[in-house]
Amino acid sequence: MGFIINSQLDGKLVCWLAGFVKTTLDLPDDLVQRIKIRAVQERKPLKHFVADLLVKGLAAPPALASAISAPLPAGLEINQRGFPVFRCGADAPASKMTIEELLALEQESQLEEDLQRAGISR
């Protein structure tokens, strides 16, 4: 399977299709501690243990999964493929932005969140 990488988004897609993705999750400290303890108890590397938890959670029947999840914020819905979709008015600033501008805004937002969590100011 060949891909032509034209943009940063395409590059991320190739990594995803290759089977490896590195991501950052902002989880409560007590939850992380419980996960680490269970991973040690089960003698599994943390990344394998977390992957197993995610697989088990995703395997739950949709009715059960929706019953235990919080209601979605206004404007957010889940499409037929299970992806989040944000609905906004035709006059929303994002409707006038290019993909590149949207990606830059997302990356800037994530950087700000990471710096804030790390206690670093610009």
Backbone bond lengths (Angstrom), bond angles and torsions (degrees), N, CA, C in turn:
res aa  C-N    CA-C-N  psi(-1)  N-CA   C-N-CA  omega(-1)  CA-C   N-CA-C  phi
1 M - - - 1.442 - - 1.522 107.12 -
2 G 1.324 117.98 122.29 1.452 121.45 -178.00 1.505 111.56 -108.96
3 F 1.312 116.86 147.58 1.451 122.09 178.67 1.515 108.57 -132.22
4 I 1.310 115.95 142.73 1.459 121.56 170.72 1.517 105.79 -101.40
5 I 1.303 116.10 122.33 1.460 119.82 -176.97 1.519 108.05 -93.13
6 N 1.349 116.24 106.77 1.457 122.21 -178.46 1.516 113.00 -101.16
7 S 1.309 116.72 -20.30 1.458 119.19 -176.65 1.518 109.67 -148.76
8 Q 1.305 115.36 172.95 1.463 120.65 178.73 1.526 110.40 -62.47
9 L 1.328 117.48 -36.74 1.457 121.17 179.02 1.522 110.17 -61.92
10 D 1.339 117.61 -43.80 1.460 120.87 178.90 1.520 110.63 -61.27
11 G 1.327 117.97 -38.58 1.457 121.35 179.23 1.510 111.60 -63.07
12 K 1.322 116.39 -39.56 1.459 120.05 178.08 1.521 110.25 -66.33
13 L 1.342 116.65 -37.28 1.449 120.60 179.29 1.524 110.59 -63.20
14 V 1.328 117.75 -41.31 1.459 121.21 179.34 1.521 110.00 -61.31
15 C 1.344 117.67 -43.16 1.469 120.70 178.19 1.515 110.19 -62.22
16 W 1.325 117.53 -40.43 1.461 121.06 -179.42 1.518 110.19 -64.62
17 L 1.330 116.78 -43.57 1.456 120.15 -179.70 1.523 111.82 -68.79
18 A 1.336 117.41 -25.67 1.455 120.87 179.19 1.530 111.26 -74.86
19 G 1.320 118.45 -12.29 1.451 121.08 173.55 1.517 115.67 101.65
20 F 1.313 118.44 9.39 1.457 118.57 177.70 1.525 109.59 -135.23
21 V 1.318 114.48 133.71 1.453 120.86 178.17 1.513 107.11 -142.07
22 K 1.301 116.22 132.92 1.460 121.09 176.11 1.518 106.23 -109.91
23 T 1.317 116.16 129.27 1.455 119.78 -178.40 1.521 109.95 -139.48
24 T 1.303 115.81 164.90 1.458 121.65 178.44 1.523 108.06 -116.63
25 L 1.315 116.11 130.36 1.458 121.69 176.21 1.518 108.27 -117.75
26 D 1.311 116.07 137.88 1.462 121.67 177.33 1.521 107.33 -97.79
27 L 1.323 116.34 96.74 1.464 122.40 -175.71 1.526 110.21 -111.55
28 P 1.328 117.34 152.07 1.465 120.16 176.45 1.535 110.34 -61.55
29 D 1.322 116.23 142.63 1.466 121.45 -177.68 1.526 112.67 -56.45
30 D 1.344 116.73 -41.38 1.463 118.82 -178.12 1.532 111.31 -65.58
31 L 1.321 117.25 -34.60 1.464 120.57 177.70 1.532 110.56 -67.36
32 V 1.316 116.26 -43.62 1.472 120.29 178.87 1.523 109.83 -61.50
33 Q 1.312 117.11 -41.65 1.464 120.85 179.23 1.533 110.77 -62.24
34 R 1.337 116.75 -43.94 1.466 120.00 178.50 1.528 111.53 -63.11
35 I 1.323 116.68 -40.49 1.467 120.62 179.12 1.526 110.44 -64.28
36 K 1.323 117.09 -44.51 1.472 120.62 179.96 1.531 111.17 -62.26
37 I 1.322 116.43 -42.33 1.468 120.47 179.88 1.522 110.24 -62.48
38 R 1.334 117.13 -46.19 1.465 120.51 179.22 1.520 111.65 -63.44
39 A 1.313 117.44 -38.22 1.466 120.33 178.94 1.526 110.19 -62.64
40 V 1.326 117.00 -41.69 1.471 120.80 177.69 1.525 110.37 -66.04
41 Q 1.333 116.49 -44.16 1.462 120.29 179.45 1.529 111.97 -59.44
42 E 1.330 116.12 -36.54 1.465 120.08 -179.50 1.529 112.70 -91.11
43 R 1.343 115.51 4.87 1.462 122.52 177.65 1.535 111.72 53.80
44 K 1.333 115.04 46.35 1.463 121.13 178.99 1.522 108.69 -121.78
45 P 1.333 116.97 145.64 1.467 118.58 171.13 1.532 109.01 -60.83
46 L 1.318 116.44 145.77 1.461 121.39 -175.93 1.527 111.71 -54.40
47 K 1.328 118.26 -44.80 1.465 119.36 -176.44 1.527 111.42 -65.61
48 H 1.343 117.74 -34.14 1.467 119.84 177.21 1.525 111.13 -71.27
49 F 1.325 116.23 -39.30 1.462 120.24 179.24 1.527 110.94 -63.94
50 V 1.337 116.83 -45.60 1.462 120.83 179.39 1.531 110.07 -64.46
51 A 1.328 117.41 -40.99 1.464 120.53 177.96 1.531 110.03 -60.50
52 D 1.338 117.36 -42.23 1.463 120.76 177.88 1.536 111.17 -62.18
53 L 1.332 116.80 -41.73 1.466 120.17 177.90 1.529 110.83 -61.20
54 L 1.317 116.08 -43.07 1.464 119.90 179.81 1.528 111.46 -64.91
55 V 1.321 116.71 -42.56 1.465 120.47 178.96 1.523 110.14 -61.48
56 K 1.339 116.76 -44.49 1.472 119.95 179.42 1.530 110.95 -63.83
57 G 1.318 116.46 -40.91 1.465 119.92 179.17 1.513 112.17 -65.33
58 L 1.310 116.62 -40.63 1.465 120.11 179.21 1.523 112.25 -71.96
59 A 1.316 116.64 -21.98 1.468 120.73 179.38 1.522 111.96 -79.61
60 A 1.331 117.22 -10.75 1.463 120.46 179.38 1.525 109.18 -62.45
61 P 1.321 116.77 143.97 1.470 119.42 178.28 1.524 110.38 -56.80
62 P 1.332 117.90 141.64 1.472 120.55 -177.94 1.526 113.88 -54.58
63 A 1.316 118.33 -37.49 1.469 120.16 179.78 1.518 110.53 -61.98
64 L 1.325 116.67 -41.98 1.464 120.90 178.94 1.522 109.82 -68.04
65 A 1.313 116.80 -44.00 1.462 120.50 -178.85 1.527 110.74 -61.01
66 S 1.337 117.82 -42.49 1.459 119.45 -179.37 1.528 111.44 -72.70
67 A 1.321 117.27 -28.97 1.461 120.24 -179.71 1.524 111.54 -69.62
68 I 1.337 117.43 -29.39 1.462 119.62 -177.05 1.520 112.76 -96.71
69 S 1.339 118.20 -7.16 1.457 119.73 -179.18 1.523 110.36 -90.91
70 A 1.315 114.75 155.66 1.460 120.55 179.51 1.527 109.64 -73.86
71 P 1.329 117.49 156.55 1.462 119.81 177.25 1.526 110.20 -62.05
72 L 1.319 115.94 148.19 1.461 120.96 -178.93 1.521 110.35 -76.21
73 P 1.326 116.86 145.26 1.469 119.95 176.41 1.534 110.49 -63.95
74 A 1.307 116.48 158.23 1.461 121.19 178.77 1.524 109.83 -58.20
75 G 1.322 116.21 136.01 1.456 121.40 178.64 1.511 114.06 89.89
76 L 1.319 117.65 -8.52 1.463 121.18 -179.45 1.515 109.37 -108.60
77 E 1.328 115.32 132.91 1.459 120.04 175.42 1.518 108.75 -140.76
78 I 1.293 116.02 164.96 1.461 121.88 178.38 1.528 107.13 -107.47
79 N 1.351 116.71 125.82 1.464 119.22 -178.21 1.527 111.15 -78.93
80 Q 1.343 116.33 -178.21 1.463 121.96 -175.91 1.525 112.64 -61.50
81 R 1.308 117.55 -26.11 1.469 121.10 -179.38 1.522 112.52 -92.24
82 G 1.314 116.66 2.12 1.455 120.64 176.53 1.522 114.52 89.33
83 F 1.333 117.74 11.24 1.462 120.78 -179.66 1.523 110.48 -95.55
84 P 1.345 117.15 145.46 1.464 119.53 178.14 1.529 110.60 -72.60
85 V 1.328 115.79 139.33 1.464 122.14 177.83 1.522 107.19 -129.72
86 F 1.335 116.24 127.95 1.458 121.78 177.17 1.521 108.31 -98.16
87 R 1.312 116.74 123.38 1.460 122.11 177.68 1.523 108.05 -98.59
88 C 1.322 115.77 133.93 1.458 119.44 178.53 1.520 108.37 -141.97
89 G 1.305 115.38 165.47 1.453 121.24 -179.71 1.522 111.68 -69.44
90 A 1.312 115.57 161.69 1.471 120.96 -178.96 1.519 111.83 -63.80
91 D 1.329 117.95 -22.64 1.464 121.02 -178.95 1.534 113.04 -93.60
92 A 1.317 118.09 5.85 1.467 121.49 -179.94 1.530 109.70 -65.68
93 P 1.338 118.18 141.10 1.469 120.49 -179.44 1.534 113.52 -53.43
94 A 1.334 117.58 -36.89 1.464 120.24 -177.79 1.525 111.96 -63.98
95 S 1.327 117.52 -26.09 1.468 119.53 -178.97 1.517 112.01 -69.43
96 K 1.327 117.37 -16.36 1.458 121.59 -179.52 1.524 112.39 -103.78
97 M 1.347 117.14 3.62 1.465 120.97 -176.54 1.523 110.88 -98.30
98 T 1.331 114.93 149.56 1.457 120.12 175.72 1.528 108.66 -80.35
99 I 1.326 116.09 166.96 1.470 120.79 176.83 1.519 109.57 -57.80
100 E 1.336 116.57 -42.67 1.471 120.48 -179.09 1.525 110.84 -61.06
101 E 1.338 117.17 -41.31 1.461 120.70 179.23 1.530 110.82 -67.29
102 L 1.326 116.75 -40.58 1.459 120.26 178.32 1.524 111.24 -63.82
103 L 1.334 116.95 -43.54 1.468 120.41 178.62 1.528 111.28 -63.83
104 A 1.336 116.68 -41.20 1.466 120.35 178.80 1.527 110.45 -63.26
105 L 1.328 116.88 -41.02 1.462 120.98 178.09 1.522 110.81 -64.06
106 E 1.339 116.96 -43.12 1.463 120.78 178.47 1.528 110.73 -62.16
107 Q 1.337 116.84 -45.77 1.465 120.11 -179.41 1.513 111.59 -64.38
108 E 1.335 117.23 -38.72 1.468 120.90 177.75 1.530 110.25 -63.94
109 S 1.318 116.75 -42.07 1.459 121.25 178.81 1.528 111.04 -62.86
110 Q 1.329 116.46 -44.36 1.461 120.27 179.00 1.521 111.32 -64.90
111 L 1.326 116.99 -38.86 1.464 120.34 177.70 1.524 110.29 -63.00
112 E 1.330 116.89 -44.57 1.462 120.67 178.57 1.529 111.29 -59.64
113 E 1.340 116.80 -43.41 1.462 120.58 178.66 1.526 111.02 -63.12
114 D 1.330 117.02 -42.96 1.464 120.97 179.45 1.526 111.13 -63.27
115 L 1.327 116.54 -44.00 1.471 120.31 179.26 1.525 110.90 -64.24
116 Q 1.327 116.47 -40.34 1.460 120.48 179.00 1.533 110.44 -63.06
117 R 1.345 117.27 -45.26 1.469 120.76 179.00 1.519 111.20 -62.68
118 A 1.325 116.32 -34.05 1.461 120.78 -178.92 1.528 112.10 -82.54
119 G 1.338 116.78 -6.99 1.467 120.36 -179.79 1.514 112.80 74.89
120 I 1.316 117.00 27.26 1.467 122.26 -178.62 1.524 108.07 -108.07
121 S 1.334 116.30 131.99 1.465 119.22 176.34 1.527 108.66 -107.92
122 R 1.300 115.42 153.46 1.476 120.68 -179.69 1.497 111.42 -82.92
